[in-house]
Amino acid sequence: IKATFFEIGRNIEGNEEALIDAYQRGHEIAIHTYNHKDLTTLSIEEVEKDTESRWDALKNLKFWNK
């Protein structure tokens, strides 16, 4: 059974190998938020910063190139 793993950005560091392994086994990796804050309570600037931070947390994994 394949699954989608929604990651919180701040939890990616230190768990890179597990994420890459899950991806290589055919699971999907998705991004939740960076800090798991309620985005409806944040300013547009804070939401943009969260979005940028979570992508930064994933970009070094490079599992989409494998």
C-alpha positions in Angstrom: 0.0 0.0 0.0 1.4 3.4 -1.0 1.0 6.4 1.3 1.4 10.1 1.3 3.6 11.5 4.0 2.8 15.1 4.9 6.0 16.5 6.5 6.4 19.5 8.8 9.4 21.4 7.5 11.2 21.8 10.8 11.1 18.0 11.3 12.9 17.2 8.0 16.4 17.9 9.3 17.7 14.7 10.9 15.1 12.5 9.1 16.4 12.9 5.5 17.3 9.2 5.1 13.8 8.0 6.1 12.2 10.4 3.7 14.4 9.4 0.8 13.8 5.7 1.6 10.0 6.3 1.7 10.1 8.1 -1.6 12.3 5.5 -3.3 9.7 2.8 -2.1 7.1 4.6 -4.1 5.5 6.8 -1.4 4.6 10.4 -2.0 6.3 13.1 0.1 4.2 16.3 0.6 4.9 19.4 2.6 2.5 20.5 5.4 3.9 23.7 6.8 7.2 24.6 8.3 6.1 25.2 11.9 2.6 23.8 11.9 1.0 27.1 12.5 -2.6 27.9 11.5 -2.0 29.8 8.2 -5.4 31.5 8.5 -4.0 33.5 11.5 -0.8 34.7 9.7 -0.2 37.7 7.6 0.5 37.2 3.9 4.2 37.9 4.6 4.3 35.2 7.3 2.6 32.7 5.0 5.1 33.4 2.2 8.0 33.0 4.7 6.6 29.7 5.9 6.2 28.5 2.3 9.8 29.5 1.4 11.1 27.8 4.6 9.4 24.5 3.9 10.7 24.4 0.4 14.2 25.2 1.6 13.9 22.2 4.0 13.1 19.8 1.2 15.3 21.1 -1.6 18.5 19.5 -0.4 17.0 16.0 -0.3 17.2 15.7 -4.1 15.1 12.5 -4.1 13.1 13.7 -7.1 16.3 13.1 -9.2 16.6 9.4 -8.3 
